[in-house]
Amino acid sequence: MMEVNGLILRAGARTLAQDIAFRAEDGECILVAGPNGCGKTTLLKHLARTVENSVFIPTGIPRIKGFTLEEFVRTGCFRESNWAGLLNPGMSQRVDRTLARMGLEDRRGQDISTLSDGEFQKAGIAIALARNARVLLLDEPTAFLDADGRISVLRTIGQAARENGITVLFSSHDLHDALGIADRVLAFTPAGVRVSTPENRAAVLSLAFPLYQEVQHKII
């Protein structure tokens, strides 16, 4: 469970949002929505710095040629390594189990520069699962993916949340797909940040996106 009270978000001297307050339960997925530049990424980064046992997976992670998928995941688990940079046996086994669970076991020796966008996104999620994070913060995890890729990655996120009791906050502009796993919505609106109940997700989204109300019957 994670609780935020009276948070003020700033970008330099500019205030993006204030009086942000919400509680996220274990196993809950919350969609962070709003127009470009409103503060979604800033919020996720702030939570990554302040929430214990959280993992932030940004969008646009560089794919450095020469790193295998397994090396990429192990590097992401650096906090659990010893002074020589080696993971303990238990952590190594957890990485192995996580790669298998994510359907990436047969890709473990593949150069990350050759992975599909969907596979690379799943590798990022694998890092969070291997580290046994209690809060997973994802910035546009379905960016650049086609329809099948978006659905596959979102299903993986939803399953990870439910099965491991992980609290997930993720930003996305793919509202239709994101609502498939989002229990609630945290929306940046002109009147401030609003947090929905499970029942009024669409109404809260429409506060952030005025045109959404007009077309929601077509996309929900």
Backbone as CSV, one residue per row, in Angstrom:
resi,resn,N_x,N_y,N_z,CA_x,CA_y,CA_z,C_x,C_y,C_z
1,MET,0.850,-1.192,0.000,0.000,0.000,0.000,0.888,1.244,0.000
2,MET,0.492,2.241,-0.754,1.235,3.491,-0.845,0.268,4.649,-0.627
3,GLU,0.706,5.632,0.150,-0.159,6.779,0.429,0.594,8.068,0.168
4,VAL,-0.072,9.004,-0.519,0.501,10.304,-0.841,-0.460,11.371,-0.331
5,ASN,0.081,12.368,0.345,-0.763,13.432,0.898,-0.123,14.797,0.677
6,GLY,-0.889,15.729,0.086,-0.459,17.110,-0.051,0.775,17.319,-0.899
7,LEU,0.988,16.463,-1.882,2.182,16.564,-2.727,2.068,17.736,-3.694
8,ILE,3.156,18.496,-3.828,3.248,19.579,-4.804,4.305,19.203,-5.832
9,LEU,3.946,19.246,-7.097,4.877,18.929,-8.180,5.333,20.210,-8.849
10,ARG,6.648,20.343,-9.023,7.202,21.532,-9.673,8.178,21.123,-10.765
11,ALA,8.251,21.953,-11.788,9.269,21.838,-12.824,9.988,23.170,-12.844
12,GLY,11.143,23.222,-12.199,11.811,24.505,-12.029,10.981,25.398,-11.128
13,ALA,10.700,26.599,-11.594,9.900,27.539,-10.804,8.404,27.366,-11.053
14,ARG,8.045,26.514,-11.995,6.633,26.346,-12.371,5.989,25.238,-11.555
15,THR,4.826,25.518,-10.998,4.062,24.513,-10.269,3.170,23.759,-11.250
16,LEU,3.362,22.446,-11.312,2.571,21.612,-12.226,1.256,21.187,-11.593
17,ALA,1.303,20.853,-10.330,0.093,20.420,-9.616,0.368,20.514,-8.125
18,GLN,-0.676,20.660,-7.353,-0.514,20.731,-5.907,-1.661,20.010,-5.216
19,ASP,-1.445,19.764,-3.931,-2.443,19.064,-3.099,-2.807,17.710,-3.683
20,ILE,-1.817,16.993,-4.211,-2.067,15.648,-4.721,-2.170,14.693,-3.541
21,ALA,-3.258,13.960,-3.488,-3.470,13.026,-2.383,-4.190,11.785,-2.910
22,PHE,-3.647,10.623,-2.608,-4.303,9.369,-2.981,-3.668,8.219,-2.225
23,ARG,-4.381,7.113,-2.177,-3.848,5.888,-1.594,-4.003,4.776,-2.618
24,ALA,-2.931,4.028,-2.825,-2.950,2.915,-3.770,-2.745,1.622,-2.997
25,GLU,-3.609,0.662,-3.238,-3.561,-0.596,-2.506,-2.612,-1.594,-3.175
26,ASP,-2.223,-2.607,-2.422,-1.427,-3.684,-2.985,-2.224,-4.379,-4.094
27,GLY,-1.566,-4.663,-5.204,-2.221,-5.344,-6.307,-3.069,-4.460,-7.187
28,GLU,-3.039,-3.147,-6.956,-3.877,-2.217,-7.717,-3.092,-1.563,-8.842
29,CYS,-3.742,-1.404,-9.995,-3.167,-0.693,-11.138,-3.871,0.649,-11.303
30,ILE,-3.098,1.716,-11.361,-3.658,3.056,-11.514,-3.079,3.693,-12.762
31,LEU,-3.948,4.124,-13.659,-3.545,4.832,-14.864,-3.334,6.304,-14.541
32,VAL,-2.139,6.816,-14.854,-1.829,8.235,-14.695,-2.026,8.895,-16.059
33,ALA,-3.015,9.770,-16.165,-3.402,10.311,-17.467,-3.425,11.827,-17.446
34,GLY,-3.241,12.406,-18.629,-3.290,13.850,-18.774,-2.551,14.277,-20.022
35,PRO,-2.724,15.515,-20.430,-2.077,16.006,-21.656,-0.566,16.078,-21.497
36,ASN,0.126,16.184,-22.620,1.583,16.288,-22.603,2.033,17.470,-21.756
37,GLY,3.066,17.232,-20.941,3.632,18.313,-20.134,2.902,18.616,-18.853
38,CYS,1.897,17.815,-18.505,1.102,18.136,-17.318,1.786,17.734,-16.017
39,GLY,2.694,16.747,-16.085,3.371,16.323,-14.862,3.346,14.831,-14.602
40,LYS,2.907,14.037,-15.565,2.815,12.590,-15.350,4.180,11.981,-15.035
41,THR,5.153,12.255,-15.887,6.485,11.694,-15.679,7.118,12.257,-14.417
42,THR,6.900,13.533,-14.156,7.436,14.156,-12.942,6.893,13.464,-11.700
43,LEU,5.609,13.127,-11.709,5.009,12.421,-10.582,5.656,11.054,-10.391
44,LEU,5.797,10.304,-11.475,6.376,8.964,-11.366,7.817,9.029,-10.858
45,LYS,8.582,9.998,-11.349,9.971,10.134,-10.898,10.033,10.520,-9.420
46,HIS,9.126,11.401,-9.002,9.094,11.790,-7.592,8.803,10.576,-6.720
47,LEU,7.825,9.778,-7.103,7.482,8.597,-6.318,8.651,7.614,-6.280
48,ALA,9.378,7.503,-7.396,10.538,6.603,-7.433,11.596,7.028,-6.419
49,ARG,11.719,8.326,-6.201,12.719,8.837,-5.248,12.260,8.720,-3.802
50,THR,10.957,8.731,-3.581,10.451,8.853,-2.215,9.750,7.620,-1.669
51,VAL,9.347,6.708,-2.535,8.619,5.518,-2.080,9.587,4.350,-1.941
52,GLU,9.607,3.764,-0.786,10.509,2.645,-0.512,10.156,1.425,-1.358
53,ASN,11.178,0.715,-1.818,11.023,-0.527,-2.580,10.191,-0.306,-3.842
54,SER,10.484,0.786,-4.539,9.818,1.061,-5.814,10.835,0.983,-6.945
55,VAL,10.335,0.679,-8.129,11.176,0.625,-9.326,10.516,1.463,-10.411
56,PHE,11.299,2.370,-11.002,10.815,3.233,-12.080,11.411,2.765,-13.396
57,ILE,10.544,2.493,-14.367,10.982,2.092,-15.703,10.582,3.205,-16.667
58,PRO,11.540,4.017,-17.118,11.213,5.136,-18.010,10.973,4.658,-19.434
59,THR,10.407,5.514,-20.236,10.289,5.217,-21.652,11.588,5.620,-22.344
60,GLY,11.874,4.959,-23.441,13.054,5.330,-24.220,14.376,4.924,-23.603
61,ILE,14.419,3.798,-22.858,15.695,3.305,-22.337,16.599,2.966,-23.521
62,PRO,17.842,3.459,-23.535,18.716,3.162,-24.676,19.064,1.682,-24.754
63,ARG,19.109,1.172,-25.964,19.485,-0.232,-26.167,20.948,-0.268,-26.595
64,ILE,21.813,-0.585,-25.667,23.246,-0.565,-25.930,23.655,-1.878,-26.575
65,LYS,24.143,-1.800,-27.786,24.548,-3.001,-28.507,25.661,-3.706,-27.762
66,GLY,25.554,-5.023,-27.674,26.567,-5.800,-26.973,26.090,-6.324,-25.634
67,PHE,24.930,-5.832,-25.148,24.330,-6.332,-23.919,23.292,-7.400,-24.286
68,THR,23.398,-8.569,-23.673,22.347,-9.556,-23.869,21.159,-9.197,-22.988
69,LEU,20.027,-9.810,-23.261,18.834,-9.551,-22.464,19.091,-9.919,-21.006
70,GLU,19.727,-11.058,-20.773,20.007,-11.474,-19.399,20.927,-10.469,-18.704
71,GLU,21.944,-9.990,-19.401,22.847,-8.996,-18.816,22.098,-7.708,-18.492
72,PHE,21.176,-7.325,-19.362,20.382,-6.114,-19.143,19.564,-6.234,-17.865
73,VAL,18.902,-7.372,-17.677,18.081,-7.572,-16.485,18.959,-7.629,-15.239
74,ARG,20.062,-8.350,-15.325,20.953,-8.443,-14.173,21.532,-7.071,-13.798
75,THR,21.872,-6.271,-14.811,22.379,-4.927,-14.535,21.317,-4.087,-13.835
76,GLY,20.063,-4.268,-14.227,18.970,-3.537,-13.581,18.772,-3.932,-12.130
77,CYS,19.326,-5.076,-11.736,19.220,-5.548,-10.350,20.487,-5.232,-9.554
78,PHE,21.205,-4.183,-9.958,22.504,-3.874,-9.355,22.425,-3.651,-7.853
79,ARG,21.294,-3.168,-7.371,21.172,-2.902,-5.937,21.290,-4.179,-5.112
80,GLU,21.003,-5.310,-5.743,21.070,-6.589,-5.044,22.392,-7.315,-5.280
81,SER,23.372,-6.642,-5.874,24.663,-7.271,-6.142,25.653,-6.982,-5.018
82,ASN,26.754,-7.749,-4.994,27.770,-7.540,-3.967,28.828,-6.567,-4.460
83,TRP,29.910,-6.401,-3.687,30.930,-5.409,-4.025,31.599,-5.706,-5.357
84,ALA,31.564,-6.986,-5.787,32.172,-7.364,-7.058,31.191,-7.274,-8.220
85,GLY,29.977,-6.824,-7.927,28.972,-6.700,-8.977,28.265,-7.996,-9.307
86,LEU,28.369,-9.000,-8.421,27.753,-10.304,-8.659,26.483,-10.445,-7.829
87,LEU,25.465,-11.013,-8.450,24.229,-11.278,-7.725,24.402,-12.522,-6.868
88,ASN,23.759,-12.521,-5.693,23.824,-13.725,-4.872,23.033,-14.841,-5.540
89,PRO,23.283,-16.112,-5.165,22.621,-17.235,-5.840,21.104,-17.140,-5.837
90,GLY,20.539,-16.691,-4.715,19.084,-16.579,-4.653,18.546,-15.577,-5.652
91,MET,19.243,-14.443,-5.799,18.808,-13.421,-6.752,18.981,-13.919,-8.179
92,SER,20.053,-14.647,-8.445,20.265,-15.194,-9.779,19.135,-16.142,-10.162
93,GLN,18.711,-16.946,-9.205,17.599,-17.865,-9.467,16.307,-17.096,-9.727
94,ARG,16.132,-15.986,-9.006,14.924,-15.187,-9.210,14.916,-14.567,-10.606
95,VAL,16.090,-14.123,-11.083,16.188,-13.593,-12.441,15.810,-14.681,-13.445
96,ASP,16.305,-15.894,-13.230,15.990,-17.005,-14.132,14.488,-17.276,-14.159
97,ARG,13.881,-17.320,-12.982,12.442,-17.586,-12.909,11.639,-16.479,-13.569
98,THR,12.080,-15.243,-13.376,11.357,-14.100,-13.937,11.430,-14.107,-15.456
99,LEU,12.599,-14.386,-16.025,12.729,-14.451,-17.474,11.814,-15.522,-18.056
100,ALA,11.733,-16.665,-17.358,10.853,-17.729,-17.829,9.393,-17.307,-17.744
101,ARG,9.041,-16.654,-16.657,7.658,-16.224,-16.470,7.231,-15.201,-17.510
102,MET,8.167,-14.349,-17.912,7.864,-13.315,-18.886,7.925,-13.835,-20.326
103,GLY,8.215,-15.118,-20.478,8.314,-15.672,-21.819,9.559,-15.239,-22.556
104,LEU,10.609,-14.893,-21.800,11.836,-14.372,-22.402,13.013,-15.329,-22.262
105,GLU,12.760,-16.521,-21.753,13.863,-17.440,-21.468,14.678,-17.772,-22.719
106,ASP,13.988,-17.948,-23.848,14.718,-18.294,-25.073,15.372,-17.082,-25.723
107,ARG,15.191,-15.891,-25.114,15.826,-14.675,-25.625,16.969,-14.208,-24.737
108,ARG,17.266,-14.933,-23.681,18.190,-14.436,-22.673,19.578,-14.127,-23.224
109,GLY,20.026,-14.849,-24.237,21.336,-14.599,-24.816,21.317,-13.672,-26.013
110,GLN,20.127,-13.123,-26.327,19.981,-12.265,-27.510,20.399,-10.836,-27.195
111,ASP,21.080,-10.200,-28.134,21.484,-8.809,-27.973,20.232,-7.945,-27.854
112,ILE,20.200,-7.048,-26.861,18.988,-6.263,-26.643,18.689,-5.325,-27.809
113,SER,19.710,-5.019,-28.610,19.473,-4.134,-29.754,18.627,-4.815,-30.818
114,THR,18.488,-6.145,-30.728,17.729,-6.890,-31.732,16.347,-7.303,-31.226
115,LEU,16.017,-6.952,-29.987,14.709,-7.308,-29.443,13.620,-6.445,-30.064
116,SER,12.419,-6.981,-30.114,11.277,-6.168,-30.523,10.960,-5.182,-29.413
117,ASP,10.186,-4.142,-29.733,9.814,-3.154,-28.715,9.071,-3.815,-27.559
118,GLY,8.174,-4.756,-27.883,7.412,-5.431,-26.836,8.294,-6.274,-25.940
119,GLU,9.249,-6.981,-26.528,10.165,-7.799,-25.735,11.016,-6.931,-24.820
120,PHE,11.433,-5.787,-25.342,12.273,-4.897,-24.532,11.487,-4.315,-23.368
121,GLN,10.216,-3.977,-23.607,9.382,-3.473,-22.515,9.200,-4.553,-21.448
122,LYS,9.010,-5.803,-21.880,8.851,-6.891,-20.922,10.137,-7.111,-20.131
123,ALA,11.279,-6.877,-20.767,12.554,-7.006,-20.055,12.630,-5.982,-18.920
124,GLY,12.138,-4.763,-19.167,12.108,-3.754,-18.116,11.217,-4.170,-16.961
125,ILE,10.061,-4.747,-17.283,9.157,-5.226,-16.233,9.804,-6.382,-15.473
126,ALA,10.561,-7.215,-16.186,11.254,-8.341,-15.548,12.215,-7.854,-14.467
127,ILE,12.863,-6.713,-14.695,13.773,-6.149,-13.687,13.013,-5.868,-12.398
128,ALA,11.845,-5.240,-12.528,11.053,-4.904,-11.346,10.598,-6.166,-10.612
129,LEU,10.192,-7.185,-11.350,9.732,-8.425,-10.718,10.886,-9.154,-10.057
130,ALA,12.033,-9.184,-10.716,13.192,-9.861,-10.133,13.631,-9.179,-8.845
131,ARG,13.505,-7.863,-8.808,13.893,-7.122,-7.607,12.823,-7.173,-6.526
132,ASN,11.717,-7.836,-6.820,10.636,-7.993,-5.841,10.120,-6.638,-5.371
133,ALA,9.987,-5.704,-6.300,9.502,-4.366,-5.968,8.065,-4.436,-5.487
134,ARG,7.721,-3.556,-4.555,6.348,-3.472,-4.071,5.563,-2.421,-4.842
135,VAL,6.286,-1.467,-5.467,5.638,-0.419,-6.269,6.350,-0.356,-7.614
136,LEU,5.600,-0.480,-8.681,6.148,-0.441,-10.037,5.622,0.810,-10.734
137,LEU,6.542,1.644,-11.205,6.214,2.919,-11.829,6.657,2.877,-13.282
138,LEU,5.713,2.956,-14.195,5.993,2.770,-15.614,5.582,4.011,-16.407
139,ASP,6.543,4.567,-17.142,6.272,5.749,-17.957,6.037,5.316,-19.400
140,GLU,4.798,5.381,-19.858,4.411,5.009,-21.220,4.943,3.633,-21.611
141,PRO,4.556,2.573,-20.886,5.078,1.242,-21.195,4.620,0.691,-22.540
142,THR,3.581,1.269,-23.140,3.115,0.769,-24.440,3.494,1.689,-25.594
143,ALA,4.357,2.674,-25.320,4.794,3.570,-26.398,5.487,2.771,-27.494
144,PHE,5.197,3.112,-28.727,5.838,2.540,-29.914,5.407,1.096,-30.218
145,LEU,4.436,0.564,-29.466,4.013,-0.819,-29.697,2.783,-0.860,-30.586
146,ASP,2.662,-1.959,-31.344,1.447,-2.159,-32.127,0.361,-2.708,-31.207
147,ALA,-0.824,-2.981,-31.764,-1.970,-3.375,-30.935,-1.683,-4.642,-30.138
148,ASP,-1.143,-5.674,-30.790,-0.853,-6.920,-30.083,0.203,-6.698,-29.006
149,GLY,1.215,-5.890,-29.319,2.262,-5.608,-28.339,1.716,-4.882,-27.128
150,ARG,0.831,-3.899,-27.353,0.247,-3.155,-26.231,-0.551,-4.089,-25.322
151,ILE,-1.374,-4.914,-25.926,-2.213,-5.816,-25.143,-1.356,-6.796,-24.350
152,SER,-0.324,-7.339,-24.991,0.544,-8.312,-24.332,1.257,-7.690,-23.132
153,VAL,1.821,-6.510,-23.309,2.545,-5.863,-22.216,1.590,-5.477,-21.083
154,LEU,0.430,-4.936,-21.419,-0.522,-4.547,-20.382,-1.038,-5.760,-19.614
155,ARG,-1.290,-6.858,-20.302,-1.705,-8.075,-19.600,-0.632,-8.525,-18.624
156,THR,0.614,-8.441,-19.052,1.725,-8.823,-18.186,1.762,-7.943,-16.944
157,ILE,1.561,-6.639,-17.128,1.555,-5.714,-15.999,0.421,-6.060,-15.031
158,GLY,-0.782,-6.266,-15.576,-1.931,-6.583,-14.739,-1.749,-7.877,-13.970
159,GLN,-1.222,-8.902,-14.635,-0.995,-10.181,-13.968,0.046,-10.052,-12.865
160,ALA,1.111,-9.297,-13.144,2.156,-9.103,-12.139,1.596,-8.411,-10.905
161,ALA,0.737,-7.421,-11.118,0.142,-6.694,-9.994,-0.712,-7.623,-9.141
162,ARG,-1.601,-8.366,-9.802,-2.531,-9.220,-9.059,-1.824,-10.374,-8.355
163,GLU,-0.923,-11.035,-9.069,-0.310,-12.247,-8.532,0.750,-11.962,-7.482
164,ASN,1.379,-10.793,-7.547,2.459,-10.475,-6.618,2.102,-9.380,-5.626
165,GLY,0.880,-8.862,-5.714,0.477,-7.797,-4.803,1.250,-6.516,-5.013
166,ILE,1.681,-6.260,-6.269,2.453,-5.068,-6.584,1.504,-3.908,-6.889
167,THR,1.802,-2.758,-6.333,1.082,-1.545,-6.696,1.701,-0.981,-7.970
168,VAL,0.894,-0.740,-8.990,1.391,-0.265,-10.281,0.768,1.084,-10.612
169,LEU,1.610,2.055,-10.918,1.175,3.322,-11.502,1.833,3.431,-12.863
170,PHE,1.030,3.660,-13.882,1.588,3.741,-15.227,0.919,4.850,-16.014
171,SER,1.717,5.562,-16.798,1.166,6.600,-17.665,0.926,6.013,-19.040
172,SER,-0.045,6.564,-19.740,-0.340,6.076,-21.089,-1.283,7.044,-21.793
173,HIS,-1.071,7.161,-23.108,-2.030,7.888,-23.940,-2.957,6.923,-24.678
174,ASP,-2.717,5.628,-24.528,-3.587,4.613,-25.137,-4.716,4.301,-24.150
175,LEU,-5.671,5.217,-24.063,-6.673,5.147,-23.002,-7.510,3.876,-23.062
176,HIS,-7.918,3.488,-24.242,-8.774,2.312,-24.374,-8.068,1.074,-23.855
177,ASP,-6.826,0.863,-24.302,-6.075,-0.309,-23.860,-5.758,-0.227,-22.371
178,ALA,-5.358,0.953,-21.906,-4.961,1.109,-20.512,-6.113,0.835,-19.552
179,LEU,-7.323,1.214,-19.938,-8.471,0.980,-19.069,-8.780,-0.498,-18.914
180,GLY,-8.191,-1.317,-19.776,-8.386,-2.761,-19.656,-7.779,-3.339,-18.394
181,ILE,-6.746,-2.678,-17.845,-6.136,-3.183,-16.611,-6.218,-2.186,-15.461
182,ALA,-6.549,-0.931,-15.744,-6.528,0.096,-14.697,-7.743,-0.040,-13.778
183,ASP,-7.476,-0.202,-12.496,-8.568,-0.228,-11.520,-9.126,1.174,-11.305
184,ARG,-8.225,2.164,-11.327,-8.634,3.551,-11.154,-7.784,4.445,-12.046
185,VAL,-8.161,5.711,-12.099,-7.460,6.701,-12.924,-7.046,7.872,-12.049
186,LEU,-5.793,8.298,-12.207,-5.305,9.540,-11.604,-5.085,10.498,-12.763
187,ALA,-5.928,11.532,-12.852,-5.922,12.410,-14.017,-5.496,13.830,-13.652
188,PHE,-4.615,14.388,-14.486,-4.226,15.791,-14.371,-5.244,16.614,-15.146
189,THR,-6.020,17.419,-14.452,-7.072,18.211,-15.073,-6.784,19.697,-14.849
190,PRO,-7.475,20.593,-15.575,-7.279,22.029,-15.357,-7.585,22.464,-13.921
191,ALA,-8.421,21.697,-13.234,-8.784,22.032,-11.859,-7.915,21.309,-10.832
192,GLY,-6.891,20.609,-11.300,-6.018,19.887,-10.383,-6.071,18.387,-10.635
193,VAL,-5.337,17.653,-9.843,-5.291,16.200,-9.994,-6.531,15.580,-9.358
194,ARG,-7.198,14.727,-10.118,-8.384,14.042,-9.640,-8.152,12.540,-9.694
195,VAL,-8.591,11.843,-8.668,-8.431,10.393,-8.600,-9.809,9.755,-8.621
196,SER,-10.014,8.822,-9.520,-11.329,8.221,-9.700,-11.565,7.089,-8.708
197,THR,-12.799,6.650,-8.676,-13.144,5.359,-8.103,-13.153,4.361,-9.261
198,PRO,-13.295,3.060,-8.988,-13.398,2.116,-10.106,-14.600,2.388,-11.003
199,GLU,-15.628,3.029,-10.444,-16.870,3.219,-11.200,-16.870,4.474,-12.067
200,ASN,-16.088,5.493,-11.747,-16.190,6.747,-12.500,-14.905,7.074,-13.270
201,ARG,-14.210,6.043,-13.720,-12.953,6.257,-14.443,-13.154,7.131,-15.679
202,ALA,-14.183,6.830,-16.468,-14.416,7.573,-17.701,-14.733,9.039,-17.418
203,ALA,-15.511,9.291,-16.379,-15.875,10.669,-16.041,-14.645,11.476,-15.640
204,VAL,-13.740,10.866,-14.883,-12.524,11.572,-14.469,-11.610,11.800,-15.672
205,LEU,-11.525,10.820,-16.565,-10.720,11.003,-17.775,-11.229,12.162,-18.615
206,SER,-12.529,12.310,-18.657,-13.104,13.381,-19.476,-12.749,14.760,-18.930
207,LEU,-12.407,14.857,-17.646,-11.963,16.131,-17.085,-10.584,16.511,-17.608
208,ALA,-9.761,15.499,-17.890,-8.424,15.755,-18.421,-8.437,15.940,-19.927
209,PHE,-9.360,15.241,-20.591,-9.455,15.289,-22.050,-10.898,15.649,-22.423
210,PRO,-11.191,16.915,-22.656,-12.569,17.350,-22.915,-13.262,16.600,-24.043
211,LEU,-12.540,16.228,-25.087,-13.171,15.520,-26.201,-13.461,14.062,-25.884
212,TYR,-12.870,13.560,-24.818,-13.050,12.146,-24.474,-14.513,11.825,-24.209
213,GLN,-15.215,12.725,-23.564,-16.631,12.501,-23.238,-17.445,12.284,-24.496
214,GLU,-17.064,12.971,-25.586,-17.853,12.879,-26.810,-17.711,11.532,-27.517
215,VAL,-16.551,10.862,-27.307,-16.303,9.640,-28.069,-16.160,8.408,-27.193
216,GLN,-16.347,8.522,-25.899,-16.089,7.392,-25.025,-16.968,6.194,-25.355
217,HIS,-18.171,6.410,-25.850,-19.024,5.284,-26.162,-18.456,4.454,-27.310
218,LYS,-17.518,5.031,-28.058,-16.915,4.313,-29.175,-15.676,3.538,-28.764
219,ILE,-15.051,3.929,-27.616,-13.771,3.313,-27.288,-13.776,2.560,-25.960
220,ILE,-14.878,2.552,-25.242,-14.933,1.813,-23.985,-15.834,0.599,-24.166
